Amino acid sequence: MTATSRITRAIFAALLTTLPATVAAVAPAAAQQRSATSSQAAAEDRYYRLVTIPIPEGVVLEVGGMTTLPGGRLGIATRRGEVWIVEDPYMESGDQPHFSRFARGLHEPLGLAYRDGVLYTAQRGELTRLIDRDGDGRADRYETVYSWPLSGNYHEYSYGPVFTPDGNMMVTLNLAWIGYGASLAKWRGWAIEITPDGRMTPIATGLRSPAGYGYNLDGELFYAENQGDWVGSGGITHLERGDFAGNPAGLTWTNEPESPLRLRPEEVPDTGEPEYVVAQRVPELKPPAVWFPHTVLGISTSDILVDSMGGRFGPFAGQLFVGDQGHSRIMRVFLEKVDGVYQGVVFPFREGFSSGVLRMIWGTDASMFVGMTNRGWASTGRAPYGLQRLVWTGEIPFEAQKLEARPDGFEITFTRPVDPATATDPASYAIQSFTYHYHHTYGSPPIDQQVHAITAVEVSQDGLRARLQVEGLRQGYAHEIRMSGVRSAEGEPLLHDTGYYTLNRIPAGERMRTTSTSRQSTVATAGDPNEGGSGGTGARTLAPAAKRQTTIPVVWNGSVDRTVTIRTAPGMRFDLTEVTVQPGERIRLVLENPDDMLHNLVVVVPGAADRVVEAAMNLGLSGQARNYVPDSPDVLYHTALLQPGTQEAIYFQVPSKPGEYPYVCTFPGHGITMRGVLRVEG
Amino acid sequence: MVAGALTGFYLGPPAEAYPIHVRMKRQYALHLAAAIALSASGPPVLHAQAPAVIPFDSIVLGDLAAFSEPPANWKVVGDVAADRNRDLRITTSPGIGVLVNTARPGDGGDLRTTWEHGDIDLELDFMVPRASNSGIYFQGRYELQLLDSWGVEHPTYGDVGGIYERWDESRGPGNEGFEGQAPRFNAARAPGLWQTLRVEFRAPRFDAAGNKIENARFVRVELNGAVIHENVELSGPTRGAFLPGEAPTGPLIIQGDHGPIAFRNIRFKRYGPEALELSGLTFKAYDGQFRSLPDLTGRSPDRSGEPTRLAASNAGVADAFALVQQGTIEVPVAGRYLFDLRLGWIDDDGGDGTEGGARLRIGGREVLVHDGRQRSVTAEADLAAGRQEFVLELFKNREGRPASVDLFAEGPGVRRQALTSETRTRRGSAQGAVTVEPGREPYLLRSFLEHGGEKRTHVISVGDPSGVHYSYDAELGNVLLAWRGPFLETSQMWVERGEPQLAVPLGSVVRFALGPALATLNAENDAWPDSIPPSFGYRFLGYDLDEAGLPTFRYRTGDAMVEDRIEPLEGRRGLARSIRIETPEQRGGLYLRLARGESIERTRDGAYIVDGRFYVVPGGGTERARLRTVDGGQELIVPLSFRRNQSTAEYEVIW
């Protein structure tokens, strides 16, 4: 055990004795509305409790930005352009917190920061300073710090600001969407830095949908990206001046004199090779520090918040928390720097939030405020907006506190001592690696999957660390590390037993010496990566042809009884929500996807929509390769997972039994709203 | 091209043809249209193709021939002017094109058309002098009120655009009047300005015995661009109707004894109660990948039958087929008809002609050929009255697009109708419209806003509790539009996620020319810029709110600091603007443009009327404003004079 971790542990022990009382004091029982939407959320709630902050009737608190203010107050900017001040959000008085409106009429502000008595927010078209000159608690000067051009495209969101360590402000500018991501006005797709007196410097580009970003404790900037064109999966990327983070649209502006890089869009190869491989040839290209496998750990990453609480929020000091809007959850990232390059591991942390997680900030008591909205993008938490607080109960969950790369494997540090028998058994672990295509297409399934044998495990004397010797680590790949067999000394499983480590560099250093105290694997663990439900290869085709018939069946003699065309619509909807057909009719169903996301259409047996949606969600890494269609008798017919701007026709015969057969998009996060009914008349 | 391929998904008619809740479903199309415009250059253009229609008839105001026995108080003149400050005052200048009644209240007679009408679409411009009163009686019986209602906060049925009461003595004293319908809000303009009225009127219907079976209806009334009535049913004639009882037709009558009034641009379309009717339909469907309209002589169809309706789905297959639909069409009136045929699978920006095509034949004559090179093709044809053979042939050779066909027709006395019955089955979820009103304090809202077909991106709309609102363009330092009535509709930006994300003014809007308010001109005859060139060093600085919540906009242009304050005038009359400029050193060549229009006229009291639509009244620092003629119109500009490096320019805009 290292000296640091020993100290940290001592702090936890001390906190254990004091914190539960504190928590009870700040969160009156009456106001503690727990959100436990699943057994996982219920398990997490024991350690990190969700407290819902009531929002007054009539306040549409679609949180776009959030900041703490002096006196324990919160400032919240909403997507409808209001800024609210929330007094006593901890409800220490036992009463409902008081909301007062500080400003209104802003253009979709998606960030809020406070400095020296002044609030700052990025509207769509400018960075604005909100000043209350006469002290009546309401802004009376809306001052433009810096204004940027817009083409007027709906997708030109602007996020921030976040104060830099130097006291300037970082703002990120989302790309437009015109069937693909495009930079139609200057510096869209960039992170720009603005001084308080309004001078702007473009910092880095390649950004697509940079809704959240923040600094780690070393003052390094990370931003969270969403799956999309040129982005195989979500993740977080370390951004430095002159970086190109992957989507070439923003490179349009690199011939401007202020641009810190000269790389041109046409110099970015569209070969589908992994981003890590392309980065060897294109030095400006910065692959993610950590990939978040799409739909396994989020579908739309949002804010990044570093644990600067020094242990007051639990055993993860210095790590990053990353929100996810579509999945209404928060992930946890441990980062390390190898050869000057950031890399690390992402774990699930807490799910069950009431709406789409967009913003996270620290409260004065080391609890985390979580601001939410799901407008336009459905979320697992179904409320349209919300404000919740995550409070550490003081109990330490059994978790992989960190996971570090070693020259020949990984070293896991646990939050509590492990049971040596299970922890030293290589069969308690499973590791496979994968990566993604880097190409103009929207998203990528995991590709080039490989299972790695765990050849030896060594557990430290104190039971807090396990060193894994792994065969054939692959630089540039994400590694799924499952620890499902590991038990704590008390016999508990890990609260979250799987992490995803992105191995940008394999570190040098001492290799593991297998000794008598380490257990060596006797059987090769290589096998079908699909076993265990989280595998899958890009090439595997699972759809039985009958369920996805894309050519007219020969026996139909070239005729169909009815063509039904269903189209996707912005806001996760089908344009048709009810289609009436006759039993036995031969149907040609065309799914058109003019939306800017991936969608499918799955016809299921009556009453099975929720089951199928959940099964699709659980497909894990293999989901995309399977079109997010679970192998289930509940599924009758389905289309492929369609790229934006594409369509597919499928042919099927209507069931002979009358009834209401739901159809649904089973892409994770979409199934809540994206539904319709195929009514088979009797 | 991806965007181009996507446009094909848009199948509906222009967005404006839909009520708001349906229109939102059409945003995607607008988004793509914008995307295509962008791929060229310049700002996004929001275009929606207007449907082809038969043009309106006009009352040619060369003389009074359109009116029967016109009383002497009605004249045709070249122009009129009404003094906005004096009751009932109207002056005329000789010429043609404007109809005027010069009689004072109590004098004069009414004007009736020589023709009668049943259903009618009527559009006209009118000008009411201060305190004057008139009215238009549809069929001589149902009055729409015209009045100087400028400044009225809560209009009644007796104000301009109001539907005047019915009257029944038997209801007893004090209760005789009923069913008066106030406009939704006061869309009136100031006396002496031209106002525009658009009315769709539906006549009462009668059975063969002459019994009324359906009431008359104002289907839609629009005053100065704002809808003020929809589907207001009229159980009987207005009090003081010129003609007794109710009937299928009657003349249009304009009241002439309540005060002076003027009209111009009177356009109308009259319709009978009849429609085109199809009967005896048969179809023959042929499978195959045709690349042009095939000759099917001698070929036996793969399917045939007698459908109840004209529809592409009669083909029975979706991707590749030819379809011949045949029957009898009953043409109610001989004359020129317009047909509009849309093949839903052809992209908005056109096909190569091999993906589809069609031919429409009526009475053995070809009336329309669709070459498949654009989605919609229109054609006009002279048709005889009576039953004739109707043949619609078409082919489709495109996978994955719905086989949808829309055929619209309009004719002499026949309102535009769809002959295809499957015209639209798609329905989206109707999201509720979200509107914003200022409440007790001004509401400033930043958004995208449409102006002149262009999406402006840095716009701050200011809603005032008094009901006078305007939109300010932060990229120009100028006012784009102003309106009275309700404030803004924000569903696109607050409910929907996709394009076009516009805030939409809800009242009756006055639009101003695009361009900066201030410009540095090297010579007084230099052209006024449309946008601000970088050389101006323009920088928007934001706005301050005063105690009442009213904003002062701040910007820099070069080394000049500008404070631009716009506030509602008392009595909801319009806006007062005051621009204060401070420079570190003396400078010249800085001009203010107060107005630009096609034609600007100076009035006797020193105000200017811009295109007949609003007044500009110069004030401090703008007294020396002068008119100049520029390409395509006139401008009112003034050089700014500085004292101690300061300049103040004030003027009012009244409408």
Interface residues (C-beta under 8 A of the other chain):
Chain A: R79 R80 G81 R104 G105 L106 H107 E108 Q123 R124 G125 E126 T128 R129 R133 A139 D140 R141 Y142 E143 T144 S147 P149 L150 S151 G152 N153 Y154 I178 G179 Y180 L184 R375 G376 W377 G558 S559 V560 D561 R562 T563 T565 R567 A569 P570 G571 R573 D575 L576 T577 R588 V590 E592 P594 G645 Q647 E648 A649
Chain B: V2 A3 A5 L6 F9 K25 Q27 Y28 H31 L32 A34 A35 L38 S39 P43 P44 D287 D302 R303 S313 G316 V317 A318 D319 E399 G400 R401 P402 A403 R426 R427 G428 S429 Y443 L444 L445 R446 S447 F448 K455 R456 T457 H458 I460 A474 T490 M493 W494 V495 E496 R497 G498 E499 P500 Q501 R539 F540 L541 G542 Y543 D544 L545 D546
